[in-house]
């Protein structure tokens, strides 16, 4: 099996490469990444000389090159992790989000269509659903209602993927996962930012009152779910992936401070983000019932391991 992974030097994509090459001896991975600020080749450095791994620097909007890659490596499956993902950046300037997340996905879909790809996996996000109140969960049939430019761009890409499936018959799946955490995540994201600031005894900026709630899943559990969807997911289906580990931003900050033995005085409340969704929570019953998936890493164990990874890998943090 030859797998094209876009965005494979990023956080989730690199973990997925570790998962695939660690599990399957007869799979070849082609990693295409533009190496933006949030990508880091050190995340996949151990595979630099691996006989079943190839890295190519490119952006996914380059159709000629993407087409050449798919043909040259006889790609069977495309897994599209490549995306601009930071909400704050999308609020400041949404143009790159539309270019990468929407037009880039369209380019990959056209390449998949022209080359009769066996399956196209779109890695999306629970943010496309919008916000929840204090009760209830997102299901795969929840109407999309994105509230910021980032989530709107991902929702647009999802619609394109489903349209190409309906119109052209491309075999596809869409995954919508809750917030990921784990080692080597770029420190603009909440958990690594809180860990690093706490280690340096710098202020921990918390939006609004800190009561915004997210469901957190360890990236390794997410990768196992994607693997199952590639091999067992029925074409055209959407799968929500979550852990039922709901925590407020304030709870996360307090947990990290406690584990590192620092003062809660580091917590600083800042002006709330524009269009800040109150709560996300995933109902993962479908993937549990259809594919027999469930998360195995508890939040307490996962976050402790993540904290220790950042403590022990200070060289990775230089410049971040």
QUIDA-V90500 format. One record per backbone hydrogen bond with DSSP energy under -0.5 kcal/mol. NH is the residue of the N-H (numbers start at 0). CO is the residue of the C=O. Records with the same first field share a line. If there is no record, write none. Layout:
BEGIN
NH: CO / CO
END
This chain:
BEGIN
2: 0 / 27
3: 76
4: 2 / 29
5: 3 / 78
6: 31
7: 4 / 31
9: 6
13: 9
14: 10
15: 11
16: 12
17: 13
18: 14
19: 15
20: 16
21: 17
22: 18 / 19
23: 19
24: 22
26: 23
27: 0
28: 51
29: 2
30: 28 / 53
31: 4 / 29
32: 30 / 55
38: 35
39: 8
42: 39
43: 40
44: 41
46: 43
47: 44
49: 46
52: 49
53: 28
55: 30
57: 32 / 55
61: 58
62: 60
65: 61
66: 62
67: 63
68: 64
69: 65
70: 66
71: 67
72: 68
73: 70
74: 69
75: 1
76: 1
77: 118
78: 3
79: 77 / 120
80: 5 / 78
84: 82
86: 84
89: 85
90: 86
91: 87
92: 88
97: 93
98: 94
99: 95
100: 96
101: 96 / 97
102: 97
103: 98
105: 101
106: 102
107: 103
108: 104
109: 105
110: 106
111: 107
112: 108
113: 109
114: 110
115: 112
116: 111
117: 75
118: 75
119: 170
120: 77
121: 119 / 172
122: 79 / 120
123: 121 / 174
125: 176
127: 124
128: 125
129: 126
131: 278
132: 134
137: 280
141: 138
144: 127
151: 147
152: 148
153: 149
154: 150
155: 151
156: 152
157: 153
158: 154
159: 155
160: 156
161: 157
162: 158
163: 159
164: 160
165: 161
166: 162
167: 163
168: 163 / 164
169: 163
171: 169
172: 119
173: 236
174: 121
175: 238
176: 123 / 174
177: 240
178: 214
180: 216
184: 181
188: 185
192: 188
193: 189
194: 190
195: 191
196: 192
197: 193
198: 194
199: 195
200: 197
201: 196
203: 265
204: 202
205: 267
207: 269
209: 206
212: 277
213: 246
215: 213 / 244
216: 178
218: 180
220: 217
221: 217
222: 218
223: 219
224: 220
225: 221
226: 222
227: 223
228: 224
229: 225
230: 226
231: 227
232: 227 / 228
235: 171
236: 171 / 233
238: 173
240: 175
246: 213
248: 211
249: 209
251: 247
252: 248
253: 249
254: 250
255: 251
256: 252
257: 253
258: 254
259: 255
260: 256 / 257
261: 256
265: 262
266: 263
267: 203
269: 205
275: 272
276: 274
279: 212
282: 137
283: 281
287: 283
288: 284
289: 285
290: 286
291: 287
292: 286
297: 295
301: 297
302: 298
303: 299
304: 300
305: 301
306: 302
307: 303
308: 304
309: 305
310: 306
311: 307
312: 308
315: 312
316: 312
317: 313 / 314
319: 316
END
